[in-house]
């Protein structure tokens, strides 16, 4: 049986929690994805020979011996990501009459993709692809009544854990001693065990009902992206801003979030990235920019820009000099929500300068008609206005300073932040397409020079620098620092914090009890597949694809590069060319559509880093440096000393009765008021677009308080929901402490 080869140094990389991997890429087919800013270095070569001394990884306790499989065992797999394109087999629209990839092979519709053909060969099994092309939730629901027809299937972490509790899915924890790679990964990353524990009490305490998926670990996920060349056009230079034409700003609606007097100090990275320093926002020198603009009322765009220029000069005491744009786009950026609103007013009032037309859009989402992307707008609201729970790994939960779980849906501060976003929408600072749910996406905004900013993943969004922007003219779309906001981690303070932090994803794959039945070969094949995916060589396969997709030197050795202190393969020239020809530089779509990798398990950042546009590396590099230097705080993948910083687990070990009680709270469900999938609706998004319906003219804070009480106690069951979740949370803590006591 063929064994995969892997570089020895990857073993250490695969079993260590990654750090400071900061640029993250989305894609254009509603899938999550990642890239990183850390890493890089010169390419080198390393042997990839046939024994452990020359590159083949070995593990203590050979899974091949511990989990024997009869040659040719068929495994029925209903596994994929979220569409028929992102399954294990080629569809007709991808393969056409046959497509030849970087490995020189031609693939036809119905053929397994390269990664899964390699799995068949490595494990000696036969895969029967039964994936229906659904989202994880819908795929599981499709098979739920016929689980005897599949051996392994996709599902959300919550669904898999809930159904595992009911005995429908195999408890992987019972087989950890036979899964040396998976066990080693959990031992090296104990917080992961906390995030995937499906039961914390009773005979199944410690149960694991799904194999976790990591689309990056311990790194930032989403980040603000801006047309940085536009900011420079408006704010940089000596003297006053002038323009032959501009529009008027809208009548002001948004009111200040930051102070209007006094001063605050902010920790920033020095402009050269060499360390940190403090900058002062001195509101007594000029005043709050929003307050000043509001007092002046509607004004022409030129006047607005010059007000913002004067504000930056005086408030920051000349710190930014003539490079005022650095307040927003520099490594030493210190911008906040009020300053962003002032900038957006300037942007939408000066299209003649920025794109030569009479209109331009401020904030937009990747796909303004797709709820799965529209929800990024309320996630950004949390970052702008210091609200926890808006980017939670589980519903809208976060851990408070009291060690208890809290739900953003129950809290007035959430609705106050959404009201501020609606104020921005009322001024035309959020794209009209977002408000009207029109079918416009990132590429269109950028190629038409019609959009300024959104909140998203780095790699695929900055790939548009190569396809939708004119680099020769200086056009540039880049990640910028997360904003300064007022956060309360036990002490209210102005700082940078991002809740968009990667841990176990919300999807995974489980093994059907009735599917494998008493067929030990089927069970062992499924367990071996999971175990192999967590091996060093398996992590490369699940990210890069088979060996033919990585680069080799003339002697046949794998060419590597240093990424975060470890050696990882360089992608082949042919694969890189395919990436751009087939998917315009979008790594995740290329990997999922054509190679069949990055569908689940552990996705290495090393491949995607190589595919990131230089502009993407630049912006994400600034953020990476800020995280390393401590000027951007984030959740910790651990039980933090201050529990407010503890990352929420992806699942909680709910008992069946608790799950049933939660499922009865239909208003709080994804099919109710708080969905995040493509065709669902979300109350938070609706408030941004429409405000508090029926409460026109009402005091926003009073209305926010009223809405939060409606969710918590007024018939929606928010308080009941939270009590059930907290019961499971404390059982999980007790179990975790028993393991680590």
C-alpha positions in Angstrom: 0.0 0.0 0.0 1.4 3.4 -1.0 2.4 5.7 1.9 2.5 9.5 1.6 5.8 11.4 2.1 6.2 14.5 4.1 8.9 16.8 5.3 10.1 16.0 8.9 9.7 19.7 9.9 6.0 19.6 9.1 5.4 17.2 12.0 6.2 20.0 14.5 4.2 22.5 12.5 1.2 20.3 12.3 1.1 19.5 16.0 1.7 23.0 17.2 -1.0 25.6 17.5 -0.3 28.2 14.8 0.3 31.8 15.9 0.0 35.2 14.3 -1.6 33.9 11.1 -3.4 37.0 10.2 -4.5 37.5 6.7 -7.7 35.7 6.0 -9.3 34.9 2.7 -12.9 34.4 1.7 -14.2 33.3 -1.6 -16.8 34.1 -4.1 -19.0 31.0 -3.6 -20.1 31.6 0.0 -17.4 29.6 1.6 -15.1 30.5 4.5 -11.4 30.6 4.0 -8.1 31.9 5.2 -4.7 33.3 4.4 -1.9 34.6 6.6 0.3 37.6 6.8 3.0 35.9 8.9 5.5 33.6 7.3 7.4 33.9 4.0 11.1 33.5 3.5 13.3 32.2 0.8 12.5 28.9 -0.9 14.8 26.0 0.0 14.8 22.3 -0.8 14.4 19.3 1.4 14.5 15.6 0.9 11.2 13.8 0.7 12.5 10.2 0.5 11.1 6.9 1.4 12.0 6.4 5.1 11.7 8.4 8.3 15.3 9.6 8.1 14.7 11.2 4.8 11.3 12.6 5.2 8.6 10.0 5.8 6.7 10.8 9.0 6.0 8.0 11.4 3.7 8.0 14.5 3.8 6.1 17.8 1.2 3.4 17.4 0.7 2.7 13.7 -2.9 3.4 12.7 -2.5 1.0 9.8 -2.0 -1.8 12.3 -4.4 -0.5 15.0 -7.2 0.0 12.5 -6.8 -2.7 9.8 -9.0 -2.4 6.6 -9.7 -5.1 4.0 -8.4 -3.9 0.7 -11.2 -2.4 -1.5 -13.6 -1.6 1.4 -16.3 0.7 0.1 -17.0 3.9 2.2 -20.2 5.8 1.4 -19.4 9.4 2.0 -22.0 12.3 1.9 -19.3 14.8 2.6 -18.4 18.2 1.1 -18.4 21.9 1.9 -21.6 23.7 0.9 -22.4 23.2 -2.8 -22.1 20.6 -5.5 -18.9 22.3 -6.7 -17.3 21.9 -3.3 -17.8 18.1 -3.0 -15.3 15.3 -3.5 -16.3 14.7 -7.2 -16.2 16.8 -10.3 -19.5 18.2 -11.6 -20.2 18.7 -15.2 -20.0 22.5 -15.0 -16.4 22.2 -13.6 -15.1 19.3 -15.7 -16.9 20.0 -18.9 -15.8 17.5 -21.5 -12.7 16.8 -19.5 -10.3 19.1 -17.6 -6.5 18.6 -17.3 -5.0 19.9 -14.1 -1.5 20.6 -12.8 -0.8 16.9 -12.2 -1.2 16.3 -16.0 -4.3 14.1 -15.5 -7.6 14.7 -17.2 -10.7 14.5 -15.0 -14.3 14.1 -16.2 -17.6 14.7 -14.5 -18.2 12.2 -11.8 -14.5 11.5 -11.2 -13.2 11.9 -7.7 -11.0 15.0 -7.3 -7.2 14.5 -6.9 -7.2 14.6 -3.1 -9.8 11.9 -2.8 -8.3 9.6 -5.5 -5.1 9.9 -3.4 -7.1 8.9 -0.2 -8.4 5.8 -2.0 -4.9 4.8 -2.9 -3.3 5.6 0.5 -6.0 3.8 2.5 -6.8 1.1 0.0 -10.5 1.9 0.0 -13.2 2.7 -2.5 -15.1 5.9 -2.0 -18.8 6.1 -3.1 -19.6 9.7 -3.3 -23.2 10.3 -2.1 -22.9 14.0 -1.3 -26.0 16.0 -2.3 -24.3 19.3 -2.6 -25.9 21.0 0.4 -24.7 23.2 3.2 -23.6 21.2 6.2 -26.9 21.6 8.0 -29.0 20.7 5.0 -26.8 17.8 4.1 -27.2 16.2 7.5 -30.9 16.9 7.5 -31.2 15.2 4.1 -29.7 11.9 5.5 -31.1 12.0 9.0 -33.9 9.6 8.3 -31.7 7.3 6.2 -28.4 7.2 8.0 -28.1 3.5 7.2 -27.3 4.6 3.6 -24.1 6.5 4.4 -21.0 5.8 6.5 -19.7 9.3 6.9 -21.5 12.6 6.4 -21.2 16.4 6.7 -23.1 18.3 9.3 -22.8 21.4 11.6 -20.9 20.8 14.8 -24.1 21.4 16.7 -26.2 19.0 14.7 -23.5 16.3 14.9 -23.1 16.7 18.6 -26.9 16.7 19.2 -27.4 13.6 17.1 -24.4 11.9 18.6 -26.0 12.3 22.0 -29.0 10.4 20.6 -26.7 7.5 19.6 -26.8 8.1 15.8 -23.1 8.9 15.4 -19.9 7.1 16.5 -18.2 8.4 19.6 -14.6 9.1 18.3 -13.3 9.4 21.9 -13.7 5.6 22.3 -11.2 5.1 19.6 -8.5 7.7 20.4 -5.9 5.1 21.4 -6.3 3.7 17.9 -6.0 7.1 16.2 -2.5 8.2 17.1 -2.4 11.3 14.9 -5.8 12.7 16.0 -5.0 11.9 19.6 -1.7 13.7 19.3 -3.4 16.8 17.8 -5.8 17.0 20.7 -3.1 16.5 23.2 -1.1 19.3 21.6 -4.1 21.6 21.5 -6.1 20.9 24.6 -8.5 23.8 24.0 -9.7 22.0 20.9 -10.9 19.2 23.1 -13.0 21.7 25.0 -14.5 22.9 21.8 -15.6 19.5 20.5 -16.8 17.7 23.6 -20.3 16.4 23.0 -21.1 15.2 26.5 -19.6 16.3 29.8 -21.5 14.0 32.3 -22.7 10.5 32.5 -21.4 7.4 30.8 -20.5 9.3 27.6 -18.6 12.1 29.4 -15.8 13.3 27.0 -17.6 12.0 23.9 -16.6 13.4 20.5 -19.1 13.0 17.7 -17.4 14.8 14.8 -14.0 15.5 13.4 -13.2 19.2 13.8 -12.4 21.4 10.9 -9.8 24.2 11.2 -9.8 26.9 8.6 -6.9 28.5 10.4 -6.2 28.3 14.1 -5.5 31.0 16.6 -5.4 33.9 14.1 -7.6 36.8 13.0 -10.4 35.9 10.6 -12.2 39.0 9.2 -10.7 42.5 8.9 -11.6 45.9 7.5 -10.6 46.5 3.9 -10.4 49.9 2.2 -9.6 51.6 -1.1 -6.5 53.1 0.5 -5.6 55.1 -2.6 -8.9 57.0 -2.1 -8.1 57.8 1.5 -4.7 59.2 0.4 -6.3 61.3 -2.4 -8.7 62.9 0.1 -6.5 63.4 3.1 -2.8 63.7 2.2 -0.7 66.7 1.2 0.0 70.3 2.2 -2.6 73.0 2.1 -6.3 72.6 1.6 -8.1 69.9 -0.4 -9.6 71.3 -3.7 -11.8 69.8 -6.3 -13.6 71.1 -9.4 -16.8 69.4 -8.3 -18.3 67.5 -5.3 -21.7 66.5 -3.9 -23.2 67.6 -0.7 -23.2 65.4 2.4 -26.5 64.2 3.6 -28.4 65.8 6.5 -26.6 64.4 9.6 -28.3 61.5 11.5 -25.4 59.7 13.1 -24.3 61.2 16.5 -21.0 60.8 18.3 -19.9 57.5 19.8 -16.5 58.7 21.0 -16.0 61.6 23.5 -16.7 65.2 22.6 -14.2 66.7 25.0 -11.2 65.7 27.1 -8.5 63.3 25.7 -7.7 59.6 25.6 -4.4 57.7 24.9 -4.2 54.9 22.4 -1.5 52.3 22.0 -0.4 52.1 18.4 2.4 50.4 16.4 5.1 52.8 15.3 5.0 53.8 11.7 8.0 51.7 10.9 6.6 48.7 12.8 9.6 48.6 15.2 7.6 48.8 18.4 4.7 50.6 20.0 4.0 54.1 21.2 1.0 56.1 22.5 -0.9 58.7 20.6 -3.4 61.1 22.1 -6.8 61.9 20.8 -7.2 65.4 22.2 -10.8 66.4 21.8 -10.3 69.7 23.5 -8.0 70.8 20.6 -10.7 70.7 17.9 -13.7 68.7 19.2 -15.3 65.5 18.0 -15.4 65.5 14.2 -18.9 64.1 14.0 -20.1 66.7 16.5 -18.5 69.5 14.4 -19.9 68.2 11.1 -23.4 67.8 12.6 -23.4 71.3 13.9 -22.5 72.6 10.4 -25.2 70.5 8.7 -25.1 69.4 5.1 -22.0 70.7 3.3 -20.2 70.2 0.1 -17.6 67.4 -0.1 -14.6 69.7 -0.3 -15.6 71.5 2.9 -16.1 68.1 4.6 -12.6 66.9 3.6 -11.0 70.0 4.9 -12.8 69.7 8.2 -11.5 66.2 8.6 -8.0 67.3 7.6 -8.1 70.0 10.2 -9.5 67.6 12.8 -6.6 65.2 12.2 -4.0 67.9 12.4 -5.3 69.4 15.6 -6.6 66.4 17.5 -3.4 64.4 17.0 -1.1 67.4 17.4 0.5 67.0 14.0 1.4 63.4 14.7 0.4 62.3 11.1 1.9 65.3 9.4 0.9 65.5 5.7 0.2 61.8 5.7 -3.2 62.1 7.4 -4.4 59.0 5.6 -2.3 57.0 8.0 -4.8 57.6 10.7 -6.9 55.0 8.8 -4.4 53.1 6.6 -1.0 53.3 8.3 0.7 50.8 10.5 0.2 53.5 13.2 -3.5 53.9 12.5 -5.7 54.9 15.4 -9.1 55.4 13.8 -12.5 54.9 15.5 -16.1 54.7 14.5 -16.7 58.5 14.5 -13.6 59.1 12.4 -14.8 56.4 10.0 -18.2 58.1 9.7 -16.5 61.4 8.9 -14.3 59.7 6.3 -17.4 57.9 4.7 -19.1 61.3 4.5 -16.1 62.6 2.6 -15.9 59.6 0.3 -19.6 59.5 -0.8 -19.6 63.3 -1.3 -16.5 63.3 -3.5 -17.1 60.7 -6.3 -15.9 63.2 -8.9 -12.4 63.1 -7.3 -12.4 59.3 -6.6 -14.0 57.7 -9.6 -14.9 60.5 -12.0 -18.7 59.9 -11.7 -21.4 61.5 -9.6 -21.8 58.6 -7.1 -19.8 56.2 -5.0 -20.8 53.7 -2.3 -19.3 53.7 1.2 -19.7 50.4 3.1 -20.8 47.3 1.2 -20.9 43.5 1.8 -19.3 40.9 -0.4 -22.7 40.0 -1.9 -25.3 42.5 -1.1 -28.2 40.1 -1.9 -26.8 37.1 0.1 -27.7 36.9 3.8 -24.6 34.8 4.4 -22.5 37.8 3.5 -24.8 40.5 4.6 -24.4 39.4 8.2 -20.8 40.6 8.0 -22.3 44.1 8.4 -23.5 43.5 11.9 -20.3 41.7 12.7 -18.5 44.9 11.8 -20.9 46.8 14.0 -19.6 44.8 17.0 -16.0 45.7 16.1 -16.9 49.4 15.6 -18.9 49.9 18.8 -17.4 47.4 21.3 -20.1 44.8 21.4 -19.2 41.2 22.2 -21.0 38.1 20.8 -21.4 39.5 17.3 -18.7 37.1 15.9 -19.1 34.2 18.3 -18.2 30.7 17.4 -21.5 29.6 18.8 -24.7 31.6 18.1 -24.2 35.0 19.8 -22.6 33.9 23.0 -19.5 35.1 24.8 -17.9 34.6 28.3 -18.3 37.5 30.6 -15.9 38.7 33.3 -18.2 36.8 35.8 -17.3 33.5 34.0 -20.9 33.1 32.8 -22.1 32.9 29.2 -23.9 36.0 27.9 -25.9 36.4 24.7 -25.6 39.5 22.6 -29.2 39.1 21.5 -30.3 39.8 25.1 -28.3 43.0 25.5 -29.4 46.6 24.9 -25.8 47.6 23.8 -26.2 45.3 20.8 -29.3 47.1 19.5 -27.7 50.5 20.3 -24.8 49.6 18.0 -27.2 48.4 15.3 -29.1 51.7 15.6 -25.8 53.5 15.0 -25.3 51.5 11.8 -28.9 52.4 10.7 -28.0 56.0 11.3 -25.1 55.5 8.9 -27.4 53.8 6.4 -29.8 56.8 6.7 -27.0 59.1 5.6 -26.3 56.9 2.5 -22.9 55.7 4.0 -23.9 52.0 3.4 -24.4 50.9 -0.1 -27.9 51.2 -1.6 -27.5 47.7 -2.9 -27.1 46.4 0.6 -30.2 48.2 1.8 -32.2 46.9 -1.2 -30.6 43.5 -1.4 -29.5 43.9 -4.9 -27.2 41.4 -6.6 -23.8 43.3 -6.4 -20.6 41.8 -5.2 -17.0 42.8 -4.3 -15.6 42.4 -7.8 -18.2 44.6 -9.3 -17.7 47.3 -6.7 -14.0 47.3 -7.3 -13.9 46.9 -11.1 -16.4 49.8 -11.5 -14.5 52.0 -8.9 -17.8 52.2 -7.1 -17.2 50.8 -3.6 -14.9 52.0 -0.8 -14.9 49.5 2.1 -16.1 46.2 3.5 -15.4 43.7 6.3 -14.3 40.4 5.1 -11.4 37.8 4.5 -8.1 39.0 3.2 -6.8 36.6 0.6 -9.6 36.4 -2.0 -10.7 40.0 -1.5 -7.3 41.4 -2.0 -6.8 39.1 -5.0 -9.0 41.6 -6.8 -6.0 43.9 -6.9 -4.8 41.8 -9.7 -8.1 41.4 -11.6 -10.4 44.3 -10.9 -8.1 47.2 -10.1 -5.6 49.3 -12.1 -2.3 48.9 -10.2 -0.5 51.1 -12.6 -2.8 54.0 -11.7 -2.1 53.3 -8.0 -5.5 51.7 -7.2 -5.2 49.6 -4.1 -7.6 47.6 -1.9 -6.0 46.6 1.4 -6.7 45.4 4.9 -6.4 48.2 7.5 -6.2 48.1 11.3 -9.2 47.2 13.4 -10.8 50.3 15.0 -10.4 51.7 18.4 -13.6 51.2 20.4 -14.9 51.3 24.0 -14.7 47.7 25.4 -15.4 46.5 28.9 -13.2 43.6 29.9 -13.9 44.3 33.5 -12.6 47.8 33.2 -14.1 50.1 30.5 -11.3 51.2 28.2 -10.6 52.4 24.7 -8.6 49.8 22.9 -8.5 47.6 19.8 -10.1 44.2 20.2 -11.3 41.7 17.6 -13.7 38.9 18.3 -13.1 37.5 14.8 -10.7 34.8 16.0 -10.3 31.4 14.5 -11.0 28.2 16.4 -12.9 25.0 15.6 -15.2 25.8 12.7 -18.9 25.2 12.9 -18.9 22.3 10.4 -17.4 18.8 10.6 -17.8 15.2 9.5 -19.3 12.4 11.6 -19.6 8.6 11.2 -23.0 7.0 11.0 -23.6 4.3 13.5 -26.3 2.6 11.4 -24.3 3.1 8.3 -21.2 1.3 9.3 -23.2 -1.2 11.4 -21.2 -4.1 12.5 -18.8 -3.9 9.5 -15.5 -3.3 11.2 -13.8 -2.6 7.9 -16.1 0.3 7.2 -15.7 1.7 10.8 -11.9 1.3 10.6 -11.8 3.0 7.2 -13.7 6.0 8.5 -11.6 6.2 11.6 -8.4 5.8 9.6 -9.5 8.6 7.2 -9.9 11.0 10.1 -6.7 10.0 11.7 -4.7 10.3 8.5 -6.1 13.8 7.9 -4.6 14.9 11.2 -1.2 13.4 10.4 1.5 15.7 9.1 1.3 14.2 5.6 -2.5 14.2 5.8 -2.5 17.9 6.6 -0.5 18.6 3.6 -2.8 16.5 1.4 -5.9 18.2 2.8 -4.4 21.6 2.0 -2.2 21.3 -1.1 -3.6 18.2 -2.7 -1.4 15.3 -3.8 2.4 15.4 -4.3 2.0 16.4 -8.0 0.6 19.8 -6.9 3.8 20.8 -5.0 7.1 21.9 -6.4 10.1 19.7 -6.8 13.7 20.5 -7.7 15.6 18.8 -10.5 16.6 16.0 -8.1 13.0 15.3 -7.2 13.1 16.8 -3.8 10.2 18.9 -2.5 10.9 22.6 -2.6 9.9 24.3 0.7 9.8 27.7 2.2 9.9 28.9 5.8 6.4 29.7 7.1 6.0 30.7 10.7 9.3 29.0 11.6 8.6 25.7 9.8 9.3 24.3 6.4 6.3 23.8 4.2 6.0 22.9 0.5 6.0 25.4 -2.2 3.1 24.9 -4.7 4.1 23.9 -8.2 4.3 26.4 -10.9 1.6 24.5 -12.8 -0.8 24.7 -9.8 -0.1 28.4 -9.3 -0.9 29.0 -13.0 -4.2 26.9 -12.6 -5.1 29.0 -9.6 -5.2 32.2 -11.6 -6.5 30.7 -14.8 -9.4 28.8 -13.2 -10.2 31.0 -10.2 -8.5 34.4 -10.6 -6.2 33.8 -7.6 -8.9 32.6 -5.3 -7.1 29.9 -3.4 -10.1 28.4 -1.6 -12.3 28.1 -4.6 -9.4 26.6 -6.6 -8.6 24.1 -3.8 -12.2 23.1 -3.2 -13.5 23.1 -6.8 -10.6 21.4 -8.5 -8.2 19.7 -6.1 -10.8 18.6 -3.5 -8.8 19.8 -0.6 -9.8 22.2 2.3 -13.2 20.6 2.6 -12.7 19.7 6.2 -10.0 18.7 8.8 -6.9 21.0 9.1 -6.3 23.6 6.5 -2.7 24.8 6.5 -2.2 28.5 5.9 1.1 27.9 4.1 -0.5 27.1 0.7 -2.8 30.1 0.8 -0.1 32.5 2.0 1.8 31.8 -1.3 -1.3 32.7 -3.3 -1.9 36.0 -1.5 -1.5 39.2 -3.6 1.4 41.4 -2.4 -1.2 44.1 -1.4 -2.9 41.5 0.7 0.3 40.5 2.4 1.1 44.2 3.2 -2.1 45.0 5.0 -2.4 41.8 6.8 1.3 42.1 7.8 0.5 45.3 9.6 -2.3 43.6 11.5 -0.1 40.6 12.3 2.6 42.9 13.7 0.0 44.8 15.8 -1.3 41.5 17.3 2.3 40.4 18.1 3.0 43.7 19.8 -0.2 43.6 21.8 -2.0 46.6 20.4 -4.8 44.4 19.1 -6.4 42.2 21.7 -8.4 39.0 20.9 -10.0 35.9 22.5 -7.7 33.3 23.7 -7.9 29.6 22.8 -7.6 28.8 26.5 -9.4 29.3 29.8 -8.0 32.8 30.2 -7.3 34.4 33.6 -9.8 37.1 32.7 -12.7 34.9 31.5 -13.8 37.8 29.2 -10.9 36.8 26.9 -11.9 33.1 26.8 -12.9 31.9 23.3 -16.4 30.4 23.3 -16.4 26.7 22.4 -17.9 25.8 19.0 -20.3 23.3 20.6 -21.5 22.8 24.2 -22.3 19.4 25.7 -26.1 19.8 25.8 -28.1 17.0 27.1 -31.0 15.8 24.9 -33.7 17.5 27.1 -31.8 20.7 27.0 -31.4 20.5 23.2 -35.1 19.9 22.8 -35.9 22.9 25.0 -33.6 25.1 23.0 -35.0 23.9 19.7 -38.5 24.9 20.8 -37.3 28.6 20.9 -38.0 29.0 17.3 -37.6 32.8 17.2 -34.0 32.4 18.2 -33.2 29.8 15.6 -31.5 30.1 12.2 -34.9 29.6 10.6 -36.4 32.3 12.8 -35.0 35.8 13.5 -31.3 35.1 13.5 -30.3 33.1 10.5 -26.9 33.5 8.8 -27.3 31.3 5.7 -27.9 32.4 2.2 -31.7 32.4 2.1 -32.4 33.1 5.7 -33.2 36.4 7.4 -31.5 38.1 10.3 -33.1 40.7 12.6 -29.7 42.4 13.1 -29.3 43.0 9.4 -32.9 44.2 9.2 -32.3 46.8 11.9 -29.3 48.1 10.1 -31.4 48.6 6.9 -34.8 49.6 8.4 -34.2 50.7 11.9 -36.6 49.8 14.7 -39.7 49.2 12.6 -42.7 50.9 14.2 -40.6 52.9 16.5 -39.9 55.9 14.3 -38.8 58.9 16.3 -38.4 56.9 19.5 -35.3 57.3 21.6 -32.8 54.8 20.2 -31.4 53.8 23.6 -34.9 53.3 25.1 -36.0 51.3 22.0 -32.8 49.2 22.2 -33.6 48.3 25.8 -37.1 47.4 24.9 -36.0 45.1 22.0 -33.4 43.4 24.2 -36.1 42.7 26.8 -38.4 41.3 24.1 -35.7 38.8 23.1 -34.8 37.9 26.7 -38.2 37.8 28.5 -40.9 38.9 26.1 -41.8 35.6 24.6 -38.7 34.8 22.5 -37.1 32.8 25.3 -33.7 34.4 25.4 -33.4 34.0 29.1 -34.4 30.4 29.0 -32.0 29.8 26.1 -29.1 31.3 28.0 -29.9 29.4 31.2 -29.7 26.1 29.2 -26.5 27.1 27.6 -24.9 28.0 31.0 -25.9 24.7 32.5 -23.9 22.9 29.7 -21.0 25.4 29.9 -20.5 24.7 33.6 -20.6 21.0 33.1 -18.0 21.4 30.4 -15.8 23.4 32.7 -16.1 20.7 35.4 -15.2 18.0 32.9 -12.3 20.0 31.5 -10.9 20.7 34.9 -11.1 17.0 35.8 -8.9 16.3 32.8 -6.4 19.0 33.6 -6.6 19.0 37.4 
